[in-house]
Amino acid sequence: MEAVGRKHHERQEVMAQGPTDSTRVIAKEVPHSMPLLPIVSTVVFPFNVTSFSVHKKPNLAVIHKLPRTDQIVCITLQRQLEQDYPQGRSDVYDIGVAARLIHQMNLPDGTIQVAFQGLSRVHIRKLTKTKDGYFEADVSPAHTLGGHDNSPEMNVLIAQALERFELLTNLDSAYSRELTNILKMNIKGPGRFADLIATYVGFPVTVKMEILSELNCKDRLKRLTERLDEEIARLAVDQEMRNRAQITIDQAQREFLLRQQLKAIRAELGEGEGPEAEIEKLKEKLAAAKLPPEAEKACKSEIERLSLISEASAEYNVVHTYIDWLLALPWHTQTPDNLDLVRAREILDEDHFGLEKVKDRFVEFLAVMSLKKEHKGPILCLVGPPGVGKTSLGKSVARAMGRKFQRLSVGGLHDEAEIMGHRRTYVGAMPGRIIQSLKKAQSINPIIMIDEIDKMGHDMRGDPAAAMLEVLDPEQNSAFTDRYMDVPVDLSRVLFICTANMLDTIPGPLRDRMEVIQLSGYTLEEKERIAQQYIVPRQIEAAGLKKSQVKITRDAIREIVRGYTREAGLRTFEQRLAAICRKIATKVARGEISRGEKVTVQPGEIEGYLGQRIWAPEEALRPPEIGVVNGLAWTAMGGDVLLIETARYPGEGKVSVTGQLGDVMKESVSTALSFVHANAEKLGIDLADFKKYDIHLHFPEGAVPKDGPSAGVTIATALVSLLTQKPVRGDVAMTGEISLRGKVLAVGGIKEKVLAAFRSGIRHVLLPKANAKDLQDVPLEARRELKISLTENVLENILTAVVGLRMFGEKPRLPKPVERPRKSLKSPRPDATPAGPSA
């Protein structure tokens, strides 16, 4: 063991160094209490002499209390190196060293230079603060294990540590080569050998303390070897970096000399090529570009700066790229607008069917521009389900106005630097996507379509929606400043068109800056006409066929819409038509159909091309059921029919709701239940049933979140049907918010909801009377085919939908259906039946 207990062995080691008074001190027992000297700059190891400066007031008090020499103190390391002085036991390490003061010298600045010889490791058990401000430490011996282990394994560990130290001295010139020889001559046990190396190597004090705290000599050697390997690896990397830096400097000096020689040779030959010629070209471009004052000033400054930078410098390319961007932007270049209103409307009608509100808005914009030339471009936001032609509409507007078109998709964008640009201090910095779009368009007044603006995200890199506030504000974007360009750019002449599927995810301040135009889905008649005039010819051509080879009948198109697609837009519909054209092309390629033969696709053949029907012909016309009602919902994909199912079973009157509902929808359930409870006698419901049964309401498609107040009347109707055990008609659908008095309140998304009922085969739709004005937006085809009734009280909904219900007391009048528009005998105008949108 290497410990204080082995006094004879320790006494021999000290005496080997020379006959001094230290022999008497080591021969004594290490006292159980001694002054504490906490330090931060070094670590004292047993049997090694360490010198350091003492300047902290408590530590100076310890030194002043000691005799000149031979006094023993406990030295340890503070845990918090930046702490002025420990406050207690937890602020110092558990292991310290009992050390003997062998020298001290007062310095002019008030500090004391001291030298201590480590004696042995000790455990610090307790600290007691003295009146002089320092701590008195109660210690006990910290016995080490394996201090005299001469086994082969230990000798191998010693040899490995010595080998690593020798390699370290070869890598770092700060270490004397003689240290290796000194170590070889002083191998006196594995523990002392490890302490000796740790004393010599410039480890951080925390690493040295880690080695000091290890009481198992074998583990101490292993840990020392690991730390030596880390130090060797660090020095090797430092050496490699220094070598690379030297090579780079030598290469730069060589290039500089060669360039100077090349410059002299060019001067002798009278050639003007070189940095000076490049600077002259840039100055000529600047003079021809006629930049705005701020941009011109910045460009001149950067050109002058470029002339002072060597071509070999990395900064040269950074400055040159910035100048190129300043000169490449179309500061004054713009395309003349075609303000012919009739021609613009013809082009819009040619490319897209319907979308009258959007077309009218663009025609209005052209009309204002024809009267007032300096007119700021509007910020439009087209909101609607996928596949209705929002994105392709931007290209049509650009063609109608004669402007350049740029599309910018921001769906999933998280980094606001994509909009505002990067600072030029960053490597690889570049302008934001707005400035890049202007450069690509080479026009200061293009149409820029910002697609999927409702799907921008935000994280630690910033909020792109906040960056859009300046871009889409007509009062600010006339002086838009990109971080890379760092000069104002006028965006007021740009026509921005944004697209979104829903408004809820767009921040309020950004939504307020845009003029929102709602787009709804297409009806069956509209899809039929779009397919015949646009989609079918395009897909026939895409399949490599001729238009004369394929004909898809009108009834076949209706069968595809009804049985294989149930969407607001046209994407799935077009995919189905494309699949039919590909199958016909396959038959032609195999020789099953001759190239000159014409193929006519009839409704009965659709199943052979597309497989079984996805939706049954009369899916919505289910038989009347108890407690099941058709509701109408608005979604980002358009409208949808939402079933509400109820069930009751013996219980205690509890109500449970499932289907991933939001708070507003849960409140609608409570309101509807309260209304039914309050009107139970009128509806013929036994009040005891509310306590005798538990009620469960379920909204199918539980993985889809649902919220909003518009299901109130539907929930109330389902509850009445359940509690009266009367069935509800399967061909009726309804929507509307319910109040506690039973009033049916207005809701949103009427057009989308009515179209969803129309697509699903519903025959009778009940709407709030307050939404009568919204029926103007519903396509004529849907209004002709559907029976639409407007209700003011939920009892009207209940009487209309619930079969065989008897009411007591005053009965409400059944709602009268809205008069259906008559079919026009005139065929539509040719200019009103365009080909259809690009899906």
N, C-alpha and C positions, 0 to 999 in steps of 0.2 A: 504493500500500500504506500501511496505517496501522500503523506499527511503529517500534521504536527506531531502525531503520536510517535512517529519514527524519528526521535530526536537524534539517535546515534548516527543514522545515515545522513541526516541533514547537517549535523555538526561536521561530518567528514567532508561534505561537499563545500561548505563555507571555508573550512580550514584549507582546503586545496587551493583556494584563491589567495590565501596569505594569512598569516597570524595577525588578526585585528581584534578589537574589542567586540566585534560582532559575534564572535564565538560565544561569548557569555550571554548575549541577548537571545540568540537562537536556542541556546541550551535551555532557556527558561520556557515554561508553559506560556502559550499565547493567552493573554488575559481574556476573561469573559466579557469585559466591558472596556471600551476604548472610544476615543473621539472619532466621529465620522467625517470623512473628507470626500464629499461628492464632487466629481469632476465631469467635464463634457468633452475635453479635447483629446484624451488618450485613455488607454487601459493599461494598468500595471499587472504584470504576470508574476507568479512566484519565481524566486531565484534570479530575477532579472532587475536591473537598475534602470529606472525611468526618470527623466527630468522634465519638469513642466513649470509653468508660471502660475502663481496663485494671486488672484486679484479680487475675488468676491469677499465682501466684508466678513461673513460667518467663517469662511475658510481661513481668512487672515487671522481671525481670532483663535482658530485651532492652532495655527503655526506659532503665534505669539505665546500660547500657553505651554508649548512644548519646550523641553530643554533643547540645547543646541543639537544634540545627536542622540541616537539610540532609543528614542521614544517610538512606541508602536501606535499606529493609527489604522483605522479601517478605511480603505479606499474602494469606492465603487462608482459606477456610471449612473448618471441621471437618466430616467426613461424619456423625459421630454427635454431634448437638448436645448431648446430655446427658452426653457423655464429659467428664471433668475436663480432660484434656490428651492430645493424640495420643501414641500409643506408637511410631508409625513412619510410613513413607511411605504405607501403605494407609489411614491414618486421615484424610488430607486430600485435597482435590480436586487433580487434575492441573494445573489452570490457576490461577495466582495473579496478583497485580498488584505490580509494583515501585512502591513508594510512598515519597515523601519526607516525613519528619517536619518539619512547619512550626510546631507549637506543642505544648507540654506544660505541665500545671499540676498540682502535687501537691495532693491533697485531704486533709481531716482524717482520713478513715477509712482512710488508707493507700493508696487507689487513686490512679491518675493519669489525668487527663482529657487526651487527646491529639487532635491533628488531623493528618491525613495528606492529601497530595495525590497522587492516582494518576498514574503516569507511563506505564506500558505493561504489556500482558499478557506473562506469562512462563510457560514450561513448567517445572514443578518436576521435576527429574531425580533428585535424591538428597538425603537428609537425613542429617546427621551431628550426633549429640548432643554438646553441649559440657559442660565440667565445671560450668558454672553452671546446667545443667538445661534450657536451651532448645536448639533445633535450628538448625544452620547449613544453609541450602539451596543446593544447586548448581542453577542455572537456566540456561535458554537462551531467546532471544526467541521469542515466540509470534506469528508474523506473521499479520495479518488479510488477507482478500481483499476487494477492492472498496471500500476505504476512500475512494477519490476517484472513484467511479463516478457520473457525472452523466447517465446515460442516462434516457430518459423513463420506463422501467419503474421505475427506482430513485426517481425523483421522485414517481411515483404512490404507491409504498410509503411514502415519507416523509409525503406528504399524508394518507394513510389513518391512519398512526400519530398524526399531529397531530390529525386529526379525532376519533379515539377518545379521545385525552387531553383534548381540549376537552369532549367529552361527559361524561367521567369527572368533571371539575372541576364541571360543572353539577349532577351527581347527588350529589356528596359535598361538603358545605360545609367539610370539613376542608382542602380544596385551595383555594389562593388563585387567583382569576381571573387575576391578573397572570402566573401561571406560563405560561399559553398565549402571552402576548406575549413573555415572555423566551425561550421555545423558538423562536418564529418569528424572533427576532433572532439566534439562535445556531445556525443550521443550517450546520454546518461538516463536511459529509461524513456519509454514512448511518451509519457505525459510531459516530462520536462522538455523533450525534443520538440513536441508540438507547440508548447508555449514559447520556445525560443524562436521558432520560425514565425509564429504569429506576431512576436515582438518586432522582428525585422521587416516583415512585409507591410506595405502601406494599405492595409485593409481599412474600410470605414470602421469607426469605433463600434457601431452596432454589430458588425461581423466579428470583431475582436471579442466583444462581450459575449457573443454567442459561443465562441470557442472557450472562453474562460468559464462559462456556466456549465460546460459539458464535463461531468465528473467521471465518465467511463473513458479510459485512455484510448481504447480501441475505437470507439465512436468519435472521440476527439480527433484522432488521426484521420479517420475517414472524412469527417466534416472539413478538416483543414485541406485535405486533398481536393475535395469538391470546390472549395473556395479558390484554391490555387488554379484549378482548371478554368474557373470563370474569369479569374484575373488574366490568365494567359490568353483566353479567347478575346477578352476586351483589348488587350495590348496588340494582338494579331490584327484585329479589325482597325485599330488606330494606325498601325503601321501600314496596312494596306491603303487606308484613306490618304495617309501622307504621301505614299508613293504615287497614288493616282493624281493627287493634287499637283505633285511635282511634274508628272508627265503632262498634265493639262497646261501648266504654266509654260513648260518647255515648248509644247505644241503651239500655244498662243504666240510665244515669242518668235517661233519659226514662221508662222503664218504672217505675222506682222512684217518681218524682214522680207519675206517673199512678196507681200503686197507692195511694200515700198519699192522693191526692185521692179515689179510689174508697172507701178506708177511711173517710174523713171523711164522704162522702156517705151510706154505709151506716149510719154511726153516727147521722146526722141523721134518716134514715128509720126507724131502729129495726130494721133488718134484721140478722140474726145470721150471714148467710152470709159466708164468708171463711176465712182460715187458722185463726182461733180456733175456728170451728164445726167444721172438719175435725179439729182436734186433739181436740175434745170427743167427736166420733163415734168416733175411734180409741180413746179412753179407755173409752167405753161398750162397744165391741166387746171390749176387753181384759178388762173386768170380767165380761162374759158368757162369754168363752171358757174361763176357769178353766185357764190354762196351768200346766204344771209350774213349780216355783219358779225354776229357772235360766232357762227361757224367759220367764217373766213378768218377771223382773228385767231381762233384756236388752230386752224389748219396752218396758217403762216407760222405760228409759234412752234408747232411740231415739225414743220419742214426745216426751220432754222436749227432746231434741236437735233434733227436727223443728220444735218450736215456736219455736226460735231462728234458724231458717234462712229466708231469703227464698224465696218461691215462684219467683222468677226465677232462683234459683241452680240449677245442674246437680245439686248435692249433694242438693237437696230431693227430686227424683225417686228418687235412689238410696236414700235413707233410707226414703222412703215405700214403695217396692217391697219392701224388706226387712221392714218392719212388716207389710205385706200377707201376705207368705209366712208369717211367724210366726203370724198370726191365721188363716190359711187351712188350716193343717195339722190333720188330725183327731187331736188329742192324746189325746182320751178316747172318740171316737166309734168304735164297733165294731158289726158285725152279729152277731146271735145265731146260734150254730152249730146246725144241725139234726143231732142226734145219733141219729136213727133209723137203726140199722144195716141193717135190712132194706130200707128205702126207698133208702138210699144205694147199696146193692149193686144194686138194681133199675135205678137211673139209670145207674150205670156199665155194667151189662150192656146197657142199652138203647142206649147211644151207641157202645160198642166191643165188638168180638168178640175173645174170647181175653184176652190180657194178664192172666192170672190172678194172677201175682205182684204186679203193681202194684195191682190191685184189692184183693187181700188186705191189702197194706200200708196202704192208705188206710182200710180197714175197721178194722184194728188201731188206727190213729191215733184214729179216732172212738171206739172202745171205751175207750181210755185216757182220752180227754177226758171221756167220760161218767162215769168214776170219779174223775178228778182234774181239776178245773176249771183250775187254774193249771199248764198243761202247755206247755212250749216247743214250737214248731212244728219238725218235722223238716226237714232239708235233703236233699231227694231229688234224685238225678241219674238220668234215664232215658237209657240208652245203647243205641243200636240203629241199624240201617240206615234210610235215608230212606223215608218213606211208610208206616211201620208205625203211625202215630197217636200219636207222642209229644207233639206240640204240642197237638193237639186234646184229648188226655186231660186237660190242665190245666183246660180249660173245663168238662169233665164233672165233674171233682172239685169245682170251684167251685159248679156247679149242685147237686151232691149235698149239699154242706155248707151251701149258702145263703150263701156268701161272695162278695164282689166279686172280679173277676178282672182282672189287668193283665198284659199280655205285654211283655217287654223283650228285644229282640233285640240281642245283643252280638257277632254275627259280623262280623269285620273291624274291631272297635273297637280303636283304638290309643291314645287319649287317656284317661289315668286320671282326668282331671277330669270326664269324662262320668259316672263313678261317684261320685267324692268331691266333686264340685262345684268351683266357681271361687271364689277369694278375692274379696271385695266390692270390693277396690281396682281390679280390672280393669273396663274399660268393657264393658258388656253381660254382666256376671257373672250367673250363675244357679245354682240348686242342681243336684245330680247327678240322674241319672235314677231312682234309688231314691226320693228325696224327691218328685220329680215324680209318680211312680207312686202314692205315698200320697195326694197332693193330688187326683189324678184319681179315685182310688177312694173318697175321702172316708170312709175306714175305716182304723183302725189295725191291723186283722187281715185284710187281703185275701190272696188267693193271687197271688203274683207269679211268673210263669214266665219264667225267664232262658233264652232260646233260643240254641242254637248256642254254648254256653260253651266248646267245644273249638276254636273258630275265632277267639278273641281274639288280637290281635297285640301287639307292644310295640316302641317306638322311642324317640327322644330325648324325646318328650313324656311318657313314663312307661310303666308296666306295669299295664294294667287288671286282670290276673289277681292281682297283688299287692294291688290295692285291694279286690278281692273277698274277700280273706281275712277282713277285719273284718265284711263284710256277711253272709257265710255261716258265721260261727262263733257257735253258740248261746251260748257263754260270753262273747262280746264284744258282740254286736249289740244287747243290751239298752240300751247307751249309745252307739249309733252317732252319730258327730259328722261331719256334712257341713261342708265348708269354708265354704260360703256361709252356712249357718244358724248355725254356730259354737255350737250348743247341743246337748246329747244328745237323740237321738230313739230311742224304744224300738221295735226291730224284732223282738223275741223272739216276738211274737204273729203275725208274718207267716209263712205257709207258703210256703217257697221250693221251686219245682220247676225243676230245670235239665234241659236236654236236650243230647245230644251224639251224634255218630256214632261217635266213638272216644275212648278214654281216654288214648292215648299223648301227645297234645298238651296235656293238662291238667297243669299243674305239680303235683308231688307234694303239697306242703302244702295246696293247694286241694282236691285229690282226697281227701285224708284227712278233710276236713271234711264230705264229702257221703256219703250212703248210696246206693251205686250199685246200680241195678236194671237188669239186662241184658234187652233185648227182642230177639227173633229174628224172622225173616221168617214169612210165612204159607204154609201148604201149599196144594195145589191145591183140596182140599175146603174149606178155610177161605175161600179167595178166591171160590170158587163161591157159598158161602152169603152172604158179605158182598155180592157183586154182586147176587144175587137180591133180597135184602131191603133193601138200602140204596142202592148206587151206581146201579143201573139205574133205579129210580124217580126218583132225584134228577136224573139226566142226561136222562130223558124230559121231566121238568118244565122243566129248563133249556133244552131245545130247543123249547119251546113246544108240546109234544104232550101228549096225555092218556094216562094209564096204560093205559086200555083200548085204545089204538091200537097199542101196540108190545108185543111179547113176544119176549124173547131166550131161547132154550131153554137148558137145562142143558148139553147137549152143545156148543152154540155157545160158551157161556162157557168151557168146558174147552178148546175149540179156540183161543180167543183167548189163554188163559193159556199153552198149550203152544207155539203157533206164533208169537205176536206179542209176548209179554212174557217176560222171564226175569229177574225182579227179586225181591228179598226183600219189598219193600213193595207199594203199590197205585197209585202215581202214574201210571206208564205204562199200567197196566191200565185205570185210570179214563179216561185220555186216549183209549184205543182204543174204549171203550164210548161215550164222548162223540162220537167221530168217526162211529160207526154211527148214533147218534141224530140227528146233524146231517144226514147224508146222507138219512135217512128224511124229516126235516123239509123238506129241499130238494125231494124228490119230491112231497111233499104240497103245498108252495107252488107248484110248477110245474103241478099238476093231474094228474101222472102217477099219483097215488094219491088216491082220494077221501077226504074228511075222516072219513067214517064207517067206512072200511075198516080192518080190523085187519091189521097186518104182523107176521108171525112170522119171526124170523131163525133159519135152520137152519145147521148147521156147514158145509154145502156152499156157502152164500152168503157166508161171511165173506170169502173172497178177493175177491169183487166189491165189498165195502165197504172193505177195508183193503189190498188189493193182495196180492202174493205173500207167502207165508209167509217170515218172517225166519229161523226155525229149522226145519230139516227134522224130520219126525216121529221118526225114529230116529237123530238126529245122533250121539248118544253111542255107538250100537251100530255102530261101525265094525268092519271085519274085523280080525283079529289082525295086528299089525305088529311088526317087529323093532326093538327099541330105543325104542319109543314107549309111554309109560305114563301113565295118568290119575292125577294127584295131586289132593288136595283142599286148598284154601286158604281162610283167613279174610280178609275185607276189611271196610272200613267200610261197604260197601254190602250186607253179608251174606256168604254163602259163595260160592265159585266153584270150577269144575273147571279145574285147571291142567295142561296137557299138558307132559310133559318128553320132549324129543327128543334122541336121541344118534346119532352117526355116527362111523365109524372109517375111516382111510385110511392107506396105508403111510407110515411116518415113524420117529421116534426115541423114541416112548413119551411124548410131551408130551400134556398135558391142557389144553384151553382151555374156558372157560365164558363164555357170553354171555346177555344178558337183563336187564341192570341189577340185579344181585344185591347184597344186603348182605353184610357180613362173616360173619354167622352162617350164612347159606345157603352161602357159599363153603366154610366149615368143614365143613358137612354133606357137600358134594361130596368133600372130602378124606377124611372119615371113611368114607363109603360106598366110596370107591375102595380105601382101605386094607383094609376088611373083605373086599371081593371078591378082592383080591390075596392076602390071607392064607388064603382058603378056595377058591382057584382049583382045586386038585386035586379037592376034594369036589364042586365044581360042574361038573367036566369042562372046565375052561378051560386051555388051553395057556399056561404061564407065559411062553413066548417071545413070545406075542401082546402082552404089556405093553410090550415093547421094540420090537416089529416095527411096531406101529401107533400113530398119534396118535389121540387120542379128543377129540371135540368134544361138549359138552353144551349144549343151547340151551333156554331157557325162553321161549316165545313171548310176544307183547305186550311187546316190548323197551322201549317208552316208559314202562311201568308199573314202578315200583320194587318189588322183592320181597325179603323177608327172613324169617328165622325158621328153626327147626330141624325143622319138621314134614314137610319133604319128604325126610327122610333115607332112609326105606324105599323111597320111590318112585324115588329116584336109584339106590339099590343094585339094585333090580329092573331098571331100564332098562339098567344096566351089564352085568348078568348076561345079559340078553337080547341085547345087542349082541355081547358076547364069545363067547357060545355060538351066536349066529345062530339063536336060537329066538324065535318071535313071542310077543307078550303079548296076552292077551284084551282086546278093546276095550270090554267091558261091565263091567270091574272097575276100581274106583278105590280108593285107599288113602291113609292118612296116618299119620304116626308118626315120632318121633325115633329115630335109630339110634345105638347105641354101638359101640365097637370090637369088643366081644364078640358083636355081632349082636343085642343085646337091643332090643326095641321099647319105647320110653319114652313116657310120657303126653304129650299135647299139649292145647292149648286150642281153643275154638271148635267143639266136636264137633257141637252142634246145628246151627249154621250150615253146617258142611261136609256133614253128612248131608242137609240140606234142599237144598243145591246139587246133590248127586248125584241126589237124587230129581227135582228140576226138569229135570235134563239127560238123564234116561232111563237112568242107570246102574242095573244090576241087582244087582251084588254089591259091597259096601263092606267093606274090611278096616280095622279100628280097633285101637289098642293095647288090650290086656286091662286095663291100668291105668285106662282110661277107661270101664269098664263102668258105673260109677255115673252117668255123664253121659247114658246112653241114656234115663234117666227123663225128661229134658227134651225128648227128640225126640218130635214129634207121633205119635200112634198111626197115622195114615194112612201116614206115611213108613216106620214100622217094619213095617207090614203088607205094603207093596209091595216093600220092599228086603230082600235077603238080606244080613245083617250078620254078619261073623265077627270074633272077637277073637283077636289074635295076640300071642305073647310073644317070638318069635324071627323075625328077618327072613327066615330060610329058609322059614318057613311062608308068608309073603307071596309069595316067589319061586316056590315049588311051586304055589301056588294060581293065580298070574297067568300064569306062563310056560308055554306050550303045548309038551308033548313033551320037557320037560327031564328028563334022567337024572342022578341024584345018586349018588355013590360013598360008601361008608362008611355010618355010621349016619344014617338018614333021619328027619327030624322028622315028627311027626304033623300031618296036615292039620287046620286049626282047624275046630271044629264051629260051624255057624251058630247065632246066638242065636235062641231060640224066638220066632216071630212072634206078636203078640197076635191073638186072634180078633176078627172083626167082631162088634159088638154087634147083636143082633136088635131091641133096643129103639130107638125113635126118640128123639132127644135132647129134653131138657126144653125147653119154650118159653122159659123164662127164661135158658136157656144158649145160645140161638141168637139173639144180638142182631143189630142191623142192620148194624153195621160202623163202622169209624172214618171220620172226616173226613180224606180224604187231603190 
